[in-house]
Every structure is written in C-alpha cells, then in structure tokens.
Amino acid sequence: MSSLPKCPKCGSEYSYEDRNLYVCPECAHEWTVDAAEEGADQVRVVRDAHGNVLSDGDTISVLKDLKVRGASSVVKMGTRVKGIRLVEGDHDIDCRIDGIGAMQLKSEFVRKA
C-alpha cells in the first residue's frame, strides 16, 4: 500500500511524487510536500454568522425562520438550541430542537448565545 497522501482536491488515491511535488493524475492538481504535511495538522473551525467560534455543547440562537424539509413546521427566528454537536459536511451543526426533533443546521444561520 502506498504511503503517499490522497489528492486534497478530488480525493484520488493515485497520487505520485515528482521531485518536491505531489501530482494527481486524475484532476492534474499539484501540491507541495510541505502543504500536504500542513493539511494533516489542520483542525476544522466552525464559525457562526457573526464570526464567533462554535464548539460542541454550545447554545445557539437561530437568526431567521427556517423551513423544515419534509414537514410543514418552521424553526422560528430566535429559537434557542442547547447542546449542539459539530459534524462534517454542508450542514455542520447537529442538534435537537424542542417540538421539532433532531435536525442539522448550517452555521451561517445561527449565532452563539
């Protein structure tokens, strides 16, 4: 098995080394050895709409009315949500809202309370 890193752009495992660069044959992306080492050490930071850093267990407030997909209910502006959990993906907040249940929210529509 190869010990070379996967392509940061497309995730291909077929990268190869060319002098001091890594190259992806599938998307033609090139990156340096130093960039690959820095990427492994990076920690994902999630920020709310006002730029405050969010962490697991925080309490947040919803900034606008949000329609719940697949239901006729709405999460009203100002709803407070306690004990959030940060997850990977487009909707980066996993939470449970009273009266609605478990759902995922985007950090751009909330603020830290």
C-alpha positions in Angstrom: 0.0 0.0 0.0 1.2 3.5 -0.9 2.1 5.9 1.9 1.5 8.9 -0.4 -1.3 11.3 0.6 -4.6 11.5 -1.3 -5.3 14.4 -3.6 -6.7 17.3 -1.5 -8.8 18.5 -4.4 -10.5 15.3 -5.7 -9.6 12.7 -3.1 -7.9 10.3 -5.5 -5.6 7.8 -4.0 -3.4 7.5 -7.2 -1.2 10.5 -6.4 2.5 10.3 -7.2 5.6 12.2 -6.3 7.5 14.3 -8.8 10.6 15.9 -7.3 9.2 18.1 -4.5 5.6 18.0 -5.7 2.8 15.5 -5.4 0.7 15.2 -8.5 -2.8 13.8 -9.1 -3.2 12.0 -12.5 -7.0 12.3 -12.4 -7.5 16.0 -11.9 -3.9 17.3 -12.6 -3.7 19.0 -9.2 -0.2 19.6 -7.9 0.7 20.4 -4.3 4.0 20.7 -2.4 5.2 18.2 0.2 5.0 21.0 2.9 1.3 21.7 2.0 0.5 18.0 2.4 2.1 18.0 5.9 0.3 21.2 6.9 -3.0 19.8 5.7 -2.8 16.8 8.0 -2.3 19.1 11.1 -5.2 21.5 10.4 -8.2 21.5 12.7 -11.6 22.5 11.3 -13.0 25.7 12.9 -16.8 26.3 12.6 -17.9 29.9 13.0 -21.4 31.4 13.4 -22.9 34.2 11.3 -21.0 36.8 13.4 -17.6 35.1 13.3 -17.7 33.6 16.8 -16.1 30.2 17.1 -18.5 27.4 17.9 -17.7 24.2 19.8 -19.5 21.1 21.0 -22.1 21.8 23.8 -22.6 25.5 23.0 -26.0 27.2 23.0 -27.0 28.9 19.8 -29.9 31.1 18.5 -31.5 30.8 15.1 -31.2 34.1 13.1 -34.1 33.6 10.6 -37.1 31.4 10.1 -36.0 28.1 8.6 -38.4 25.7 6.8 -38.1 22.1 7.9 -37.7 20.0 4.8 -40.3 17.2 4.5 -42.6 18.7 7.2 -45.0 21.6 7.4 -43.3 23.1 10.5 -40.9 26.1 10.7 -38.0 26.8 13.1 -38.7 30.4 14.2 -36.2 33.2 14.4 -34.8 33.5 18.0 -35.2 29.8 18.8 -32.5 28.7 21.3 -30.8 25.4 20.8 -28.8 23.9 23.7 -26.0 21.3 23.5 -25.1 21.4 19.8 -22.7 18.9 18.2 -20.4 19.9 15.3 -20.2 17.5 12.3 -18.6 17.4 8.9 -20.5 18.4 5.8 -22.6 21.3 4.5 -24.9 21.3 7.5 -22.2 21.4 10.2 -24.4 21.6 13.3 -26.3 18.6 14.6 -28.9 19.4 17.3 -32.3 18.6 18.8 -34.9 21.3 18.8 -37.8 21.1 21.2 -41.1 20.5 19.4 -39.4 19.5 16.2 -36.8 16.9 16.9 -33.3 16.1 15.6 -32.0 18.1 12.7 -28.9 19.6 11.2 -28.3 23.4 10.7 -25.9 25.5 8.8 -23.6 27.7 10.9 -24.3 30.7 8.7 -27.9 30.9 10.0 -27.1 30.8 13.8 -25.3 32.9 16.4 -23.7 31.9 19.6 -25.9 32.7 22.6 
